């Protein structure tokens, strides 16, 4: 119930960002929460100690999205966002640059390496902040 409508052109629900923030506010105060979303500019900066932007080469991304049933404008829009680094630029302008990191997400091996890198960061953060 965090939607304000449906976008027929992109074939997806339209998120009510204010309601999402209201819903998550108490949960985020305690810390230790991972937020996974394809955009970030509406989330408060105070919520995050680090931001990871997953990047995918377009040849991999096209096949991945097409296998999920993305077509037409939705497929093209997602590819263009990756080409123009839209999400990365959004993260860089929304948060302190030193907490924003890009990680490759082309293969299962990349995902394993990303998980290892994120776990190392978490362990170091815990050591530094306890």
N, C-alpha and C positions, 0 to 999 in steps of 0.2 A: 504494500500500500504506500510505497514511496514514489509513485509515479504520478505525473500530472497529465498524461495522455499517451497517445501512440502516434509515431511518425510513420505514415504510410509510405512515404518516399524511401526512407531508409529501413523500413520494416523492423522497427524496434520501439520499445517503450521510451518515453521521455521522462527522465529522472527529475524529481522535485528536489533540487539540491538543498534547499532550506530544510526540508523534512528529513533528509539524510543526515545533515549536520545535527539537527535536534535529536534524532534517534541515536546517533553515535556519541554524542558529547559526554555523557556519563561514563560510558565504556572507555573512552579515550583518556579520561582523566587519570585512571589507574595505571595506564601505561602497559607495555608488553603486548600491544595489539599490532597485528599486521593488517594493513588495508590494501586490497588488491582491486584496482580499478584502472580503466583506460584513460582517465583524465585526472588532473589533480588540482587545478587552479582554484577550485572552490573549497578545498579543505584548509582549515586554519594551519598556519605555519607552526604554531605551538604544539601541535599534535605529533610532530615527527622529529626524530633524531637523525634519520637517514632516509633517503629516497632512492630507489632503484628504478631505472627506466630500462625495460627490456627492449632490445633492438633486434630486428629480423631483416635479413637481406630480402629484397622484394621477390626474388625467384622462389624462395622458401615460403614467404608470406602469402604470395598469390595462391600457391597450391594448398596451403593450410586453410586459408579463408574459403577458397572454393569448395574444399571438402566439407566445410561447415555449412555449406549452402548459401554463402554470400554471393550475391549477383548484382549486376548493374551498378547503381549509384553507391550502394553500401560497400561493395567490393572496391570500386575505384576510389571512394573517399578514404577508406582505410589505407590503401596503397599510397595515395598522395600524402597522407599524414606521415607515413614512414619516410617517404622520399624527402619531404621538407622538414623532417625532424620536429614535427609539431609538438608531440608530447614531451620530448626532451627540452625544447625551447620553453614550453609552458612550465615545466618543472624548474628550469633555471631562473625564470622570472618570478616564480611563486615562492621559492625557498632560497636559503643561503646556498650559494654555489658550491661551497665545500661539502655539503651533505648530499648533493645530487650525483649519482653515479650511473653510467651506462653499462649494461651487461648484454652480451650477445645471447640470442635465443633462437638459434637456427636448428639445433639438433638436441636429441636426448642427452648427449655428452655435455653440451653447453648448459643444460638445465642442472646436471649433476655438479658441474664446476661452479655454477652460480650458487647452488645450495651450500656447497662447501665454503665459498667466499662469504656468503651471508652469515653462516654459522660462526666463522672466524670473527667477523665483525661483531656479532652479538656477544661472543665470549670476551672479546677485548673491551667492549663497552661495559659489560658487567664488572670486569676487573677495575676499570677506570672510575666507575661510579658507585662502588660499594665501599 
